[in-house]
């Protein structure tokens, strides 16, 4: 009876470890996905700002008749 009980405890511990690993792996994936989306959004905002500034500069130059 002692061996079966010990084996059950080992099996239960292995199951808990496996479930915990899966849980934290999924949390890490979700965090990384959100972080990547945030960085992509920030990058798009920066690129858009650069385009707007370039467009405004081009308008100023055009208005001044430099081109």
Secondary structure as GFF3:
##gff-version 3
##sequence-region A 1 67
A	DSSP	alpha_helix	2	64	.	.	.	ID=ss1
###
